[in-house]
Amino acid sequence: MIVFLSLIILLGDIPGGSTDECLPNSSGIDQQCSPVIGNKCTKEDDCPIPNTICDQVCKCKGGMHPSEDKNFCETDVKRIGDSCKDDECNTIENAVCKQTNVKTKFFGNKIWDTESTCQCKLNHFLSNLKCVKYANDLRDRCEDNRECYKIIGSKKCNKTTNTCQCNEKIYYLADGKCHKKTKNLHESCSNPSGCKPKFSECLNNECQCGSKYNEYNNVCYGLLNATCSQPSDCLSTSYSCGSSGTCENVEHKNGDKVLSSKPKITLSWINFNNKTKIGDGVYAGADGPGDIHVCRGVYENLLIPGKLLKLFNAHNYQCHVSYLNTEPDLMEFEMLSGSSLRWKESSFTLDKAVYGGANEDNKPYLICRTKHTIYQDRIIVGKLEPPLYKTCVAPFGRTVYYYKKFDILVHD
């Protein structure tokens, strides 16, 4: 009986037996007592711990070092978030070993504990396994957009200059900083680039449209030769952005019609004669017993829009326009035709307002209609005058009237 117990004890002390008690300098792995890292060895099999080699003693492979208990090898290179102590995070650029609070649960209760982990230094962020410093101002060098996130008004790194740049739609650059642009026309400004509305300038400390633009509802619309980038930058259905990057008059003749080549605009001015069908014209309303349509004609070298009327007890038509305080009757004129044209009191933009002609400064006349102040059953058609486009000038009974309430003719 004594011999049997002695044999059990002996088996617990040799490889393959129990690992509850290994000899000094040995560690229990896979039910065997094996040398720990640093113990003497004669062959690779004497070092069963992963990532170890035998070099007279068991040691970790290159780029790794023993754990504190020498039971496994850990990498020399720390990463952000790894546990650490002292200066172990120095292998990560711009990182430190810092104590943080960690929330854990113990038997259902939340417990706060502390541990030290590798973290980026203050004002740095992790990028490609290293900590990169945020740029402090627009003169600092950058390679990644994220480096610019701490600068107000900048979210982008210019890859040509390797410097942070302002968001030009909302901010402008001055004194090495991004300053917010003035949002609306006629608000105060202090820098030539300090106005947000497109094609506006800071003039006399106020945001205003440039000299080649016309303002309407806080938008600057381009006139002839104004700089543009798209058709909608140009005022009316007949001005569009040309290949030169400026607004051009794109009306052109096609037989007895004048068309506009502005994208998505379909209308025509028909040279009126005895073969013209009045029903093809744009209907404006009733003028007492008869209907009126939209026309335009030349008077005193100006192309002016007006109302097309049939003479009473006659077979011919006239185009009535307003010039100064008179109502000239034109026998030669054009009639407007187009199925996509609508009369609107609001909710329109001037890039789709129908071009009716131009004044002495070559600024467009637009087309308006309104009710006569006295004869409420009569609609009158006139011209909307630049630059404000807030007054409808319409002829009636040899007199010219001025209206603040009106509809404007636009292309849908």
C-alpha positions as CSV (number, residue, x, y, z in Angstrom):
1,M,0.0,0.0,0.0
2,I,2.9,2.4,0.9
3,V,4.6,1.6,-2.4
4,F,1.4,2.4,-4.4
5,L,1.0,5.8,-2.8
6,S,4.7,6.6,-3.4
7,L,4.3,5.8,-7.1
8,I,1.3,8.2,-7.4
9,I,3.3,11.0,-5.8
10,L,6.3,10.3,-8.1
11,L,4.1,10.4,-11.3
12,G,2.9,13.8,-10.2
13,D,6.4,15.1,-10.4
14,I,7.4,13.9,-13.8
15,P,6.4,15.2,-17.3
16,G,3.0,13.7,-18.3
17,G,1.8,13.6,-14.7
18,S,-0.2,16.2,-12.8
19,T,0.8,19.9,-13.5
20,D,-0.5,21.1,-10.1
21,E,3.1,21.2,-8.9
22,C,5.8,21.7,-11.6
23,L,9.5,21.9,-10.8
24,P,11.1,25.3,-10.4
25,N,11.7,27.1,-13.8
26,S,8.9,25.1,-15.3
27,S,5.3,25.9,-16.3
28,G,2.2,23.8,-16.8
29,I,1.3,23.7,-20.4
30,D,-0.9,21.1,-22.2
31,Q,-0.8,18.8,-19.1
32,Q,3.0,18.8,-19.2
33,C,5.6,20.6,-17.0
34,S,7.8,22.5,-19.5
35,P,10.6,25.0,-19.1
36,V,9.5,28.6,-18.9
37,I,11.0,31.3,-21.1
38,G,14.6,31.8,-20.1
39,N,15.2,28.2,-19.0
40,K,18.0,26.2,-20.4
41,C,17.3,24.1,-23.5
42,T,19.1,21.9,-26.0
43,K,16.5,21.6,-28.8
44,E,13.4,23.5,-30.2
45,D,11.1,20.9,-28.6
46,D,12.3,22.0,-25.2
47,C,10.6,25.3,-25.8
48,P,6.9,24.5,-26.5
49,I,5.6,28.1,-25.7
50,P,4.3,29.7,-28.9
51,N,6.7,32.2,-30.6
52,T,9.8,30.9,-28.7
53,I,13.1,29.5,-30.0
54,C,15.9,27.6,-28.4
55,D,19.2,29.5,-28.2
56,Q,20.8,27.7,-25.3
57,V,17.8,29.1,-23.4
58,C,14.2,29.4,-24.4
59,K,13.6,33.0,-25.6
60,C,11.0,34.9,-27.6
61,K,11.3,35.4,-31.4
62,G,12.5,38.8,-32.7
63,G,10.1,41.7,-32.1
64,M,8.7,40.0,-29.0
65,H,9.5,39.8,-25.3
66,P,8.5,37.6,-22.4
67,S,5.4,38.3,-20.3
68,E,5.9,39.1,-16.6
69,D,5.3,35.5,-15.6
70,K,7.4,34.3,-18.6
71,N,4.5,32.0,-19.7
72,F,4.0,33.7,-23.1
73,C,5.6,36.1,-25.6
74,E,4.1,39.5,-26.3
75,T,4.9,41.9,-29.1
76,D,7.3,44.7,-28.6
77,V,5.1,47.1,-30.6
78,K,2.3,48.5,-28.5
79,R,-0.9,49.7,-30.2
80,I,-3.4,52.4,-29.1
81,G,-5.7,50.8,-26.5
82,D,-3.1,48.2,-25.3
83,S,-2.5,47.9,-21.6
84,C,0.8,49.6,-20.6
85,K,3.0,50.9,-17.9
86,D,5.7,53.5,-17.7
87,D,7.1,54.3,-21.1
88,E,5.9,51.2,-23.0
89,C,3.9,53.4,-25.5
90,N,7.0,55.3,-26.7
91,T,7.1,53.0,-29.7
92,I,3.9,54.7,-31.0
93,E,4.5,58.1,-32.3
94,N,2.9,60.9,-30.2
95,A,1.4,58.4,-27.7
96,V,1.5,58.1,-23.9
97,C,0.6,55.6,-21.3
98,K,-2.4,57.1,-19.5
99,Q,-4.7,55.9,-16.8
100,T,-8.3,55.7,-17.7
101,N,-11.5,54.8,-15.9
102,V,-13.1,51.5,-16.9
103,K,-16.7,50.5,-16.2
104,T,-17.3,46.8,-15.3
105,K,-20.1,44.8,-13.8
106,F,-19.7,42.7,-10.7
107,F,-22.7,40.6,-9.7
108,G,-25.0,43.0,-11.6
109,N,-23.4,46.1,-10.0
110,K,-21.5,48.7,-12.1
111,I,-18.0,49.2,-10.7
112,W,-15.5,51.8,-11.9
113,D,-11.9,50.7,-12.1
114,T,-8.8,52.1,-13.6
115,E,-6.3,50.8,-16.0
116,S,-3.5,52.2,-18.0
117,T,-3.6,52.1,-21.8
118,C,-1.7,53.6,-24.7
119,Q,-3.5,56.7,-25.9
120,C,-2.8,59.5,-28.3
121,K,-1.5,62.7,-26.8
122,L,-3.8,65.7,-26.4
123,N,-4.8,67.3,-29.8
124,H,-3.8,64.2,-31.7
125,F,-5.8,61.4,-33.4
126,L,-5.1,57.9,-34.5
127,S,-4.2,57.4,-38.2
128,N,-2.5,54.4,-39.7
129,L,-1.3,53.0,-36.3
130,K,0.3,56.4,-35.3
131,C,-0.9,59.5,-33.6
132,V,-1.1,62.6,-35.8
133,K,-1.4,66.1,-34.5
134,Y,-4.4,68.3,-35.4
135,A,-3.5,71.4,-37.3
136,N,-3.7,74.6,-35.2
137,D,-4.1,77.1,-38.0
138,L,-4.2,77.2,-41.8
139,R,-0.4,77.5,-42.1
140,D,0.3,74.1,-40.5
141,R,1.2,71.3,-42.8
142,C,-1.4,68.5,-43.3
143,E,-1.7,65.3,-45.3
144,D,-5.2,64.1,-44.2
145,N,-8.5,66.0,-44.1
146,R,-8.9,64.9,-40.4
147,E,-5.9,67.0,-39.4
148,C,-8.0,70.1,-40.3
149,Y,-11.1,69.3,-38.2
150,K,-10.1,71.4,-35.2
151,I,-9.9,74.6,-37.3
152,I,-13.2,76.4,-37.4
153,G,-14.4,76.6,-41.0
154,S,-12.0,74.1,-42.4
155,K,-12.6,70.4,-43.1
156,K,-10.3,69.8,-46.0
157,C,-6.5,69.5,-46.6
158,N,-5.3,71.0,-49.9
159,K,-3.2,68.1,-51.3
160,T,-1.3,70.6,-53.6
161,T,-0.2,73.0,-50.9
162,N,-0.5,70.5,-48.0
163,T,-2.3,73.1,-45.9
164,C,-5.8,73.3,-44.5
165,Q,-8.3,75.4,-46.6
166,C,-11.5,77.1,-45.7
167,N,-14.9,75.9,-46.8
168,E,-15.2,78.6,-49.5
169,K,-19.0,78.3,-49.6
170,I,-19.4,79.5,-46.0
171,Y,-16.1,80.9,-44.9
172,Y,-13.3,83.2,-46.3
173,L,-9.6,83.3,-45.5
174,A,-8.2,86.3,-43.6
175,D,-5.2,86.6,-41.1
176,G,-4.6,82.8,-41.3
177,K,-8.1,82.0,-40.1
178,C,-11.5,81.1,-41.6
179,H,-14.2,83.8,-41.1
180,K,-17.9,83.2,-41.6
181,K,-19.3,84.9,-44.7
182,T,-22.3,87.3,-44.5
183,K,-25.4,85.3,-45.3
184,N,-27.7,87.8,-47.0
185,L,-27.5,90.7,-49.4
186,H,-27.5,94.2,-47.8
187,E,-26.0,92.9,-44.6
188,S,-22.7,94.3,-43.3
189,C,-19.3,92.9,-44.4
190,S,-15.7,93.9,-43.9
191,N,-13.8,91.8,-46.5
192,P,-14.0,91.6,-50.3
193,S,-14.6,87.9,-50.0
194,G,-16.9,88.1,-47.1
195,C,-20.3,87.7,-48.8
196,K,-22.0,84.3,-49.2
197,P,-24.6,85.0,-52.0
198,K,-23.1,83.9,-55.3
199,F,-21.7,86.8,-57.5
200,S,-22.0,89.3,-54.6
201,E,-19.4,91.7,-53.5
202,C,-18.6,93.7,-50.4
203,L,-19.2,97.3,-51.5
204,N,-19.1,100.1,-48.9
205,N,-19.2,97.5,-46.1
206,E,-22.4,96.0,-47.5
207,C,-23.0,92.8,-49.5
208,Q,-24.3,93.7,-52.9
209,C,-24.6,92.1,-56.4
210,G,-21.8,92.9,-58.7
211,S,-22.2,95.5,-61.5
212,K,-23.2,93.0,-64.1
213,Y,-25.8,91.3,-62.0
214,N,-29.4,92.0,-61.0
215,E,-30.7,91.3,-57.5
216,Y,-34.0,89.5,-56.8
217,N,-35.0,87.7,-53.6
218,N,-31.4,87.6,-52.3
219,V,-30.1,86.1,-55.6
220,C,-27.8,87.8,-58.1
221,Y,-28.8,87.0,-61.7
222,G,-26.3,87.6,-64.5
223,L,-26.9,90.1,-67.2
224,L,-25.0,90.2,-70.6
225,N,-21.3,89.3,-70.2
226,A,-21.6,88.5,-66.5
227,T,-19.5,85.6,-65.3
228,C,-21.5,82.4,-64.8
229,S,-21.0,78.6,-64.3
230,Q,-24.5,77.3,-65.3
231,P,-27.6,78.4,-67.2
232,S,-29.6,79.3,-64.1
233,D,-27.0,81.9,-63.2
234,C,-28.3,84.1,-66.0
235,L,-31.5,86.2,-65.9
236,S,-34.5,85.3,-68.0
237,T,-35.3,82.6,-70.6
238,S,-33.1,84.3,-73.2
239,Y,-29.8,84.6,-71.3
240,S,-27.8,81.5,-70.7
241,C,-24.2,80.6,-69.7
242,G,-22.1,80.3,-72.8
243,S,-18.9,78.4,-73.5
244,S,-16.8,81.4,-72.5
245,G,-18.3,81.3,-69.0
246,T,-20.4,84.5,-69.4
247,C,-24.1,85.1,-69.9
248,E,-25.1,85.5,-73.5
249,N,-28.4,86.3,-75.3
250,V,-29.3,82.9,-76.8
251,E,-32.3,84.0,-78.9
252,H,-32.0,83.0,-82.5
253,K,-34.2,83.1,-85.6
254,N,-35.7,80.0,-87.2
255,G,-37.9,80.9,-90.2
256,D,-40.6,83.2,-89.0
257,K,-39.9,82.4,-85.3
258,V,-37.5,83.5,-82.7
259,L,-36.4,80.7,-80.3
260,S,-34.3,80.4,-77.2
261,S,-31.6,77.9,-77.0
262,K,-31.3,78.0,-73.2
263,P,-31.5,74.4,-71.9
264,K,-35.0,73.1,-71.0
265,I,-36.6,76.3,-72.4
266,T,-39.3,75.7,-75.1
267,L,-41.0,78.9,-76.3
268,S,-41.2,80.9,-79.5
269,W,-41.9,84.4,-80.7
270,I,-43.9,84.2,-83.9
271,N,-43.7,86.9,-86.5
272,F,-47.4,87.9,-86.6
273,N,-49.2,88.0,-90.0
274,N,-52.6,87.2,-91.5
275,K,-51.8,83.5,-91.4
276,T,-50.9,83.4,-87.7
277,K,-53.4,81.5,-85.5
278,I,-54.2,83.6,-82.5
279,G,-55.1,80.4,-80.5
280,D,-51.4,79.5,-80.6
281,G,-50.5,82.5,-78.5
282,V,-50.0,82.7,-74.7
283,Y,-53.4,83.6,-73.2
284,A,-53.3,86.4,-70.6
285,G,-57.0,87.0,-69.8
286,A,-60.0,88.9,-70.9
287,D,-60.1,92.6,-71.8
288,G,-63.8,93.2,-71.6
289,P,-65.5,91.5,-74.5
290,G,-62.3,90.1,-76.0
291,D,-59.3,88.0,-75.1
292,I,-55.7,89.3,-74.9
293,H,-52.5,87.5,-75.6
294,V,-48.8,88.4,-75.2
295,C,-46.8,90.2,-77.9
296,R,-43.7,92.4,-78.3
297,G,-42.6,94.9,-80.8
298,V,-40.0,97.6,-81.6
299,Y,-40.7,101.2,-80.7
300,E,-38.0,103.9,-80.6
301,N,-35.4,101.2,-81.2
302,L,-36.5,99.3,-78.1
303,L,-38.0,95.8,-78.0
304,I,-41.0,96.2,-75.6
305,P,-43.5,93.5,-74.5
306,G,-47.2,94.3,-74.4
307,K,-50.8,93.0,-75.0
308,L,-52.1,91.7,-78.3
309,L,-55.6,93.1,-79.1
310,K,-58.0,92.6,-82.0
311,L,-59.4,96.0,-83.2
312,F,-63.1,96.3,-82.8
313,N,-65.0,95.9,-86.1
314,A,-61.8,95.0,-87.8
315,H,-59.9,92.0,-89.0
316,N,-56.4,93.0,-87.9
317,Y,-54.6,93.0,-84.6
318,Q,-52.4,95.4,-82.8
319,C,-49.7,95.1,-80.1
320,H,-50.2,97.7,-77.4
321,V,-47.0,98.6,-75.5
322,S,-46.0,101.2,-72.9
323,Y,-43.3,103.8,-73.6
324,L,-42.8,106.6,-71.1
325,N,-46.3,107.7,-70.4
326,T,-47.8,106.7,-73.8
327,E,-49.5,103.6,-75.3
328,P,-48.1,103.1,-78.8
329,D,-50.0,100.7,-81.1
330,L,-47.7,98.5,-83.2
331,M,-48.9,96.9,-86.4
332,E,-45.7,94.8,-86.8
333,F,-44.9,92.6,-83.9
334,E,-44.3,89.1,-82.6
335,M,-46.7,86.9,-80.7
336,L,-45.5,84.6,-77.8
337,S,-46.3,80.9,-78.0
338,G,-45.3,78.1,-75.6
339,S,-47.2,75.4,-73.7
340,S,-44.9,75.4,-70.7
341,L,-45.4,79.0,-69.7
342,R,-47.3,79.9,-66.6
343,W,-48.5,83.1,-64.8
344,K,-47.2,83.2,-61.2
345,E,-47.6,85.6,-58.4
346,S,-44.8,84.0,-56.3
347,S,-42.5,81.0,-56.0
348,F,-40.4,81.6,-59.1
349,T,-36.8,82.4,-60.0
350,L,-35.8,85.0,-62.6
351,D,-33.7,82.6,-64.6
352,K,-37.0,81.2,-65.9
353,A,-38.8,84.5,-66.3
354,V,-39.8,85.2,-69.9
355,Y,-37.6,87.7,-71.7
356,G,-39.8,90.3,-73.4
357,G,-37.2,92.9,-74.6
358,A,-34.7,95.3,-73.1
359,N,-34.3,98.9,-72.0
360,E,-31.7,101.5,-73.1
361,D,-29.1,99.9,-70.8
362,N,-29.8,96.5,-72.4
363,K,-31.3,95.2,-69.2
364,P,-34.2,92.8,-69.8
365,Y,-37.9,93.6,-69.7
366,L,-39.9,90.8,-68.2
367,I,-43.6,90.2,-68.8
368,C,-46.4,90.9,-66.2
369,R,-50.2,91.0,-66.0
370,T,-52.6,92.6,-63.6
371,K,-56.2,93.6,-63.1
372,H,-57.2,97.1,-63.9
373,T,-57.8,99.1,-60.7
374,I,-61.2,100.4,-61.9
375,Y,-62.4,97.9,-64.5
376,Q,-61.9,94.7,-62.4
377,D,-63.1,92.5,-65.3
378,R,-60.2,93.6,-67.5
379,I,-56.7,92.1,-67.5
380,I,-53.9,94.2,-68.8
381,V,-50.4,93.0,-69.8
382,G,-47.3,95.1,-69.4
383,K,-43.6,95.1,-68.8
384,L,-41.7,94.4,-65.5
385,E,-38.9,97.0,-65.4
386,P,-35.3,96.5,-64.3
387,P,-33.5,96.7,-62.0
388,L,-35.9,95.9,-59.2
389,Y,-38.6,94.1,-61.1
390,K,-41.2,95.2,-58.5
391,T,-43.4,97.4,-60.7
392,C,-45.7,96.3,-63.5
393,V,-46.0,99.1,-66.1
394,A,-49.1,98.4,-68.2
395,P,-51.0,100.5,-70.8
396,F,-54.7,100.9,-70.9
397,G,-56.9,103.5,-72.6
398,R,-53.9,105.6,-73.8
399,T,-52.7,105.9,-70.2
400,V,-49.9,104.0,-68.5
401,Y,-50.5,102.5,-65.1
402,Y,-48.1,101.3,-62.4
403,Y,-48.9,98.3,-60.3
404,K,-47.2,96.7,-57.3
405,K,-49.3,93.6,-57.3
406,F,-49.1,91.4,-60.4
407,D,-48.3,88.0,-62.0
408,I,-45.1,87.3,-63.8
409,L,-44.8,85.0,-66.8
410,V,-42.3,82.2,-66.3
411,H,-41.3,78.9,-67.8
412,D,-42.2,75.8,-65.8
